[in-house]
Amino acid sequence: MLRAARELLAVRSPLDAELMVSELLGVWWRQDQPRHGRARPRHSRAEVEELFGEGLVEYAASQGSPAALALLSGIACLGSPRQAVKAERAALALMGRGVARPSWAEHAGAVEAGDCYVHSDAYGDRDEVICVFRYAGQEEHALVVVVDYNAAGMIRDGWVTSQVGKLLDYCRGLSPPDGSPRPTFSQVPPPNVRRLLESALTVTETSANPPVSKSFPSYHAFIRARIRILPPALPGAGQSAALAGAGRPAAARGAHAGTAPPVPYALPGQGLTSRARAMLPAGHAIGPGAARRPTWHADRRAMLVAEFLASDEAEDLSDLEAASRCADHIVNYGCDHDFGRPLRVSPAKAETFLLDWLPRKVMLTPAEQYAMPHVLVAWARWAGAKSGLDIAAIRKTLDSVFDSIAAFTKVYRDPASFGLEPGLVARLLPDRDLEALPRRAFAFGVLEGTFRGTDLSSLDPANPAHRRLLLAADHDAPGGPGASARHLERHEAIAERLWRDDPPELWDAAQRLLDLGMPRHDVIHTLIDVMDGAGADERALRRALTDLPPEPPTWPAALA
């Protein structure tokens, strides 16, 4: 890294220097990804930043060369807060010892923010956010950041250009191909853009394996630093009612409220178009102070489904009961995973819903599996018209659904294909969360049979009162004394956490131990020991689970 930093000595432009340093800092951005299979990352992204980033700062500080000072000057502008503080102190110390610094170092980081713009596609799938910056009025440049709302609202790409005027002229004059819906291009207050990008970057940084572009790691540090330069919103100031749908962080599991849709961008006090109003939840406040939106509660979701089923577009749906449940899933996906926009219609959203989210998350009955594509077609027609989408855009969405029907029948796995009885699956998935099936089946090893005169198939594992008896049956070895009350309490605590997937690292660790050949009951005991060692410290629990199994392996050779 330090040898590569020698190139900084030949650079004159502070922008070029910052981009080079950002590329160097991006070298380890993906180093926390699993190496193979389900092998877990050895360190969290924050730990990697500390290990490599702060280690690099310390190493450069010890070298005392002009290249080291140049690298430290760049890290002081683009590093994480801890890296920046350490790099600045080290750089000042080297300068005090008479080490020469490059000419660009005086201007690096001394950037002022200019205007911000957002180019939104007509479907609301993504935003291209353009932020203009300059160094003391010189060397104007634009940072372009792509926010993808079909990928949890994360930043997926970014790049920099010095051709600012040419870029803006191109965006203003951009015309879609014939028959394609027209995108929007708007100037947006910088504080609103900062709020959007901060949230979107958090989603990217907290995702286990974000689907970013190959070049994103090289721009990550630059993007992070430029976001910090944008002015923050003043306390109590009115926010844009139509701030882009920057998602809450992925860690905020189960949150239903999102931010407002990304198009169009209304400034405080300005009205919204009829299409934007149709895409907002009922009762949403428009104007100053409308920074937060109400949650889509169950009754409002049900009213939306009822309105759809009563529409002309839904009149040809033969099985109204299955259609109603399918429409529930469509609305829930739009409310919970598309930032409160159940009426938003797009080809990409339809494909993501049908081929990615449904097969992973929802247990459909055979009737619902058959009905879902037909309901989605009717929904696209109804919601597209209701939200003001033109007929050409609706047709493209319908084409996407039609093209996905054959793939849906192949990728959707009915739980019956796993060899499980429907009644057993229903007991494990009262919430129809298909993704939870393997971990809940792991948590409760015995769900059928008779134990102490009780028919276990009549017990509900979702009911805390029934869990103790199911877990006691799991410990019932022939001729054995059974488990103590304290032992069952510890098993119950693990089972309850696995049921809720809290924290997600718990099931990840269990799978890794199972992959090593460790027996199921021994895996549960290992998890119990880790949980007892962490106590009430949830952060310590996550760290300890991430470190399972320890390296080098300490399991017996028979398990290796």
TAPETA-V401192 format. One record per backbone hydrogen bond with DSSP energy under -1.0 kcal/mol. NH is the residue of the N-H (numbers start at 0). CO is the residue of the C=O. If there is no record, write none. Layout:
BEGIN
<<NH | CO> <NH | CO>>
END
This chain:
BEGIN
<<4 | 0> <5 | 2> <6 | 3> <7 | 4> <8 | 5> <9 | 6> <16 | 12> <17 | 13> <18 | 14> <19 | 15> <20 | 16> <21 | 17> <22 | 18> <23 | 19> <24 | 20> <25 | 21> <26 | 23> <28 | 25> <30 | 27> <32 | 29> <38 | 35> <47 | 43> <48 | 44> <49 | 45> <50 | 46> <51 | 47> <53 | 48> <55 | 51> <56 | 52> <57 | 53> <58 | 54> <59 | 55> <60 | 56> <61 | 57> <63 | 59> <68 | 64> <69 | 65> <70 | 66> <71 | 67> <72 | 68> <73 | 69> <74 | 70> <75 | 71> <77 | 73> <78 | 74> <83 | 79> <84 | 80> <85 | 81> <86 | 82> <87 | 83> <88 | 84> <89 | 85> <90 | 86> <91 | 87> <92 | 88> <93 | 89> <94 | 90> <95 | 91> <97 | 94> <98 | 93> <104 | 101> <105 | 102> <106 | 103> <107 | 103> <109 | 106> <110 | 108> <111 | 133> <113 | 131> <116 | 129> <117 | 185> <118 | 127> <119 | 183> <120 | 125> <123 | 120> <126 | 146> <127 | 118> <128 | 144> <129 | 116> <130 | 142> <131 | 114> <132 | 140> <133 | 111> <134 | 137> <137 | 134> <140 | 132> <141 | 160> <142 | 130> <143 | 158> <144 | 128> <145 | 156> <146 | 126> <147 | 153> <148 | 124> <152 | 147> <154 | 199> <155 | 145> <158 | 143> <160 | 141> <163 | 161> <166 | 162> <167 | 163> <168 | 164> <169 | 165> <170 | 166> <171 | 167> <172 | 168> <179 | 176> <183 | 119> <185 | 117> <187 | 115> <192 | 188> <193 | 189> <194 | 190> <195 | 191> <196 | 192> <197 | 193> <198 | 194> <199 | 195> <200 | 196> <201 | 197> <202 | 198> <203 | 199> <204 | 200> <205 | 201> <211 | 209> <212 | 155> <218 | 215> <219 | 215> <222 | 218> <223 | 219> <224 | 220> <225 | 221> <226 | 222> <227 | 223> <229 | 225> <236 | 233> <242 | 239> <245 | 243> <251 | 248> <252 | 250> <254 | 251> <269 | 266> <276 | 272> <277 | 273> <278 | 274> <283 | 280> <289 | 286> <290 | 288> <296 | 294> <300 | 296> <301 | 297> <302 | 298> <303 | 299> <304 | 300> <305 | 301> <306 | 302> <307 | 303> <308 | 304> <309 | 305> <310 | 307> <314 | 311> <316 | 313> <319 | 317> <322 | 318> <323 | 319> <324 | 320> <325 | 321> <326 | 322> <327 | 323> <328 | 324> <329 | 325> <330 | 326> <331 | 327> <332 | 328> <333 | 329> <334 | 330> <335 | 331> <336 | 332> <339 | 334> <340 | 333> <343 | 340> <349 | 345> <350 | 346> <351 | 347> <352 | 348> <353 | 349> <354 | 350> <355 | 351> <356 | 351> <357 | 352> <360 | 356> <361 | 357> <362 | 431> <368 | 364> <369 | 365> <370 | 366> <371 | 367> <374 | 370> <375 | 371> <376 | 372> <377 | 373> <378 | 374> <379 | 375> <380 | 376> <381 | 377> <382 | 378> <383 | 379> <384 | 380> <385 | 381> <386 | 382> <387 | 384> <388 | 383> <393 | 389> <394 | 390> <395 | 391> <396 | 392> <397 | 393> <398 | 394> <399 | 395> <400 | 396> <401 | 397> <402 | 398> <403 | 399> <407 | 403> <408 | 404> <410 | 406> <411 | 407> <416 | 413> <417 | 414> <418 | 415> <424 | 420> <425 | 421> <426 | 422> <427 | 423> <428 | 424> <431 | 428> <433 | 360> <433 | 431> <435 | 432> <436 | 433> <439 | 435> <440 | 436> <441 | 437> <442 | 438> <443 | 439> <450 | 453> <453 | 450> <455 | 448> <457 | 454> <458 | 455> <462 | 459> <465 | 462> <466 | 462> <469 | 465> <470 | 466> <471 | 467> <472 | 468> <473 | 469> <475 | 472> <476 | 474> <479 | 476> <487 | 483> <488 | 484> <489 | 485> <490 | 486> <491 | 487> <492 | 488> <493 | 489> <494 | 490> <495 | 491> <496 | 492> <497 | 493> <498 | 494> <499 | 495> <500 | 496> <501 | 496> <505 | 502> <507 | 503> <508 | 504> <509 | 505> <510 | 506> <511 | 507> <512 | 508> <513 | 509> <514 | 510> <516 | 513> <517 | 512> <522 | 518> <523 | 519> <524 | 520> <525 | 521> <526 | 522> <527 | 523> <528 | 524> <529 | 525> <530 | 526> <531 | 527> <532 | 528> <533 | 529> <534 | 530> <536 | 533> <537 | 535> <540 | 536> <541 | 537> <542 | 538> <543 | 539> <544 | 540> <545 | 541> <546 | 542> <547 | 544> <558 | 555> <559 | 556>>
END
